[in-house]
Amino acid sequence: MTFADTKGCAPGWSWRYRALTAVVMLAVACTPESTVAPRDPAELRVAPTTVVVGGTALSLDADLWRDFQSISAPNGKPLVGIVRIRSVDGASVPSSTRVVALWVVNGDNVWTSVPREEQQRTPGAKGFDVVARDGPKWGPGIDVDVIVGVRDGTGAVSLLRAPAQRIKRTD
């Protein structure tokens, strides 16, 4: 149903539909996962490389690249990253565990993103991937630190870091 389709509805329906739509859009826009506060690079660089979330020890690995294939602009496409959250001991990662923020630190510069879990998790999986797109045009061939905010089932967020991750080039 569109706003134009509300003409045949009971009196007062049109404004109610619009109000409900506005409330839903506002709620979605204001969820913690839709905004990420920037952080100080020094604070991010000291985040741990393993963290216990929901009783499971987790680590982080990242694949970062810029695309320079012939269909790309001469200076390449923006940074893309696939970040893998894995249990350290092979245990299942709790299904309530979410990545709610991502920061990539290059010197004093920080790219802040809200990564997306683009593939459905398998129940009992020992890890999961998230993707961040449209980053800065840093590198390729440089090392950066990747940090994520991992939220557990209670809403607590822990920082987790993968240091010295190389930005690769695809041709």
N, C-alpha and C positions, 0 to 999 in steps of 0.2 A: 504494500500500500504506500503510495506517495502522498505528499501533502495535497496534491490536486485531487486525489481519489477520495478525500474526506468530505466532499460536497454532499454525497448521498447519505452520510452518516447522521445519526441522531444529533439534535441541536447540542452544541457545546463540545462535541467530539473533536473537532478540528483543533481547538486550542489545547485540549487535554493531550492529544497525540503529539502536538508540537512540544508541549511542556515535558512530557515523558521522554521524548527523544532528546531534548536538551539536557535533562537530568542524567540520562544514560551516557551521553557523550561526555559530559563533565566528569562523571565518575570514572570513566575509562581514561580520560586525559589526566586525571589526578592520581592514578594508582602509583605506588612507589616504583614500579617497574618502568613507568613512562618517563621519569625524570631521574637524572643522575647528577649529583652534586660533584663539581670538580674537586680534586684533592691536590694537596701539596706533593710535588714529586719526592721530596725527602721522606714524607710519611709513607708513601707507596713503596719506596725502595726497601723499607725495612719489614714489609709484610712477610710472614713465614712462607716457606715453600711446601709445607704440609700443615693441614689443619684438621681437627676432628669436628665433624658436623653430623649431628644425629647419631652419634656413637660410632661413626665410620671415619677412619683416617683417609683424607683425600690429598691428591696431588694434581698438578696442572701441567699441561703441555700445550704448545701453540704452534700452528702453522700460519705464517704471515707471508703475503705476497702482493706484488703489484704486477698488473698485466700490461705487457708491452707488445702484444701480438699485433699483426699488421692492421687489424680492424680497430685498434686503440688509437687514441690521440698520440701525437708524437712524443709527448712527455708522459705517456702511460696513464693508466686508470688509477683511481684512489686505492688505498690500502684495504685489503680484505684479510680477515683472520678467522680461522677455525680453532676454537679453544676446546680442549678435551679435559674433562674432569674425570679422574679415575680413582678408584679405591686403591690404597697403598698395598693392602694385603689380599686383594682379590675378593673381598666381601661385596655384597650388593650395596649399591648406593641407595639410600632411602628415596622413595619416589617423591617425597615432599621437598627434596633439595633442589634449589633453583639458583641460577646465576642471574643476579639482578643488576649488575653493573660490570663494566670492563674499562680499564685504563691501560693505555700503552704509553710508556715513559721513554722519551728520547731526549737525553740531557735534561734541560729545564722545561721542555715542552711535554704536555700531556694531552693525548687524545682521549676523550671520554665518550663512551658509547653504551647503548643498551642492546646487548646481543640477543639473538633469537634462537630458540631451540627449534630448528626447522624439520627435524625428523622425530617421529614418535619413539619414545623409549620402550624398550622391551622390559616387561616386568622382571625384576630381579637382576637387572643389568649391573655390571661392575663399573659402569661409567656412562657418560653421555657427552654430546658435543653441542656447542652453541656457535653461532656465526655472527660476526660483526662486519658490516660493510660500509663503504663510503668514507673511509678514513682519510688521513692526510696523505700527501704525496712525498713521504719520507723514503729514503733509500732508492733503490734496493741495495743490498750488500752491507747493511748496517745492523748492529745488534741493539735491541730494545728490551725493556722489561715489560712483561704483561702481568697485570694484576686484575683479579676478579673479586667481586663481592658475592659470596655464596650465602644464600639464606636457607635456614633450616625450617623445619615444620612449626617451630614456635615463633618465627619471625625474626630471630636473631641473625645478624649478618656478620660474617667473618671474612677478612681479606686473605687471599691466597695468591702467591706470586710464582711466576716462572721467569727467572732472570736470563739475560743474554740470549734472547730469541732472535734469530736472523730473519730479516725481511728479504725474501727471495724475489727473483724476477722470472716471469713467464714470458716466453717469446713465441 
